[in-house]
């Protein structure tokens, strides 16, 4: 049996982008035909045999397959649950975590009926719930209560005849009588329904539920349909002067998405409309030509560093402007997704007029919470990583990030959007 191919894509999502849910898995309207709360740590050799329950799955043409897990392993094809024919090669229905990505496949005697992987990553060690629904309309992956990938293929357990083994944390076939694709990490639960659960039911069965916009951004990343990503802001987003000729954070992000994620993502476009000196007032006034004109699917806004030093703005106007910008992004055609980013902290000894920048970062957090917007909090990240101090080695003039600072901004953005991969040249890049 050939090892499954893995695209170059990885990442994690900060826990702050999801709503934690503590629940005892409220029952759906129709009970699952298989529901096992396992709560077991697997070491890459161990597994749980559920073959006595295989009859409940045979012949299912549609339904829902769900697993809750946590892992930091980047091994390929780590099985969450697999129903297989142990007497034949390559006949199975398998849900995996493969080098951090979610994978679902259906095969019959070596014929691949479907085999799909997400580009978004789930190997951050946090608990995640993946649900795969299969109906006549196709197959949809759900991660943490949100749909993240839909494909037209519609094969389920009934498409793999002769299923005689059911295992958690391994796959079993005639070529590998001792098993293969062993899992490393924790598996909390596996379940199967003989019907397609609704999105609200899947959310109920999930250990936590991502913001709706996290699901939308993940869907854009996992889709093969070209998308326009737009970053806008002031001189930091502009990447003016202080990068010293190195890439700015939007350029690093572009390399990660347009090149490293492979075709056809290289048909996505990442457009930077940051303008040195800009404030939220400026972006509100020029929203049409700096944002709307490009028909973006995702709009990233990082502002505040100039607002804090502009007397005519102040905290109340800054807050109102951010709320207006989020509303205008969401009103764009094709359902654009807003993304707020706090600016990096600065050296107030060199820039005393901007000493209140932390208040503007706090307002950005509050607006993101109030409007359910995905937030990438560079201001908090930089301070937490340096014991509350502003790191001078990441700044060119005490305010603008230098080439190292831009790389830190890019890596945080990549990580929070579930695209971090240590094998990526962007993610692994270090500047002495």
Helices and strands as residue ranges (DSSP letters): G 15-17, E 18-20, E 34-43, E 48-49, G 51-56, E 63-70, E 78-84, E 92-98, E 101-108, E 111-121, E 128-135, E 138-143, E 146-151, G 157-159, E 165-168, E 171-173, E 176-180, E 184-193, H 199-205, E 208-210, H 212-222, E 228-233, H 235-238, H 249-254, I 255-260, G 265-267, E 269-272, H 280-285, H 287-290, G 292-294, E 298-302, G 307-309, H 314-330, E 337-342, G 352-354, H 357-370, E 374-377, H 378-385, G 392-394, H 403-416, H 425-428
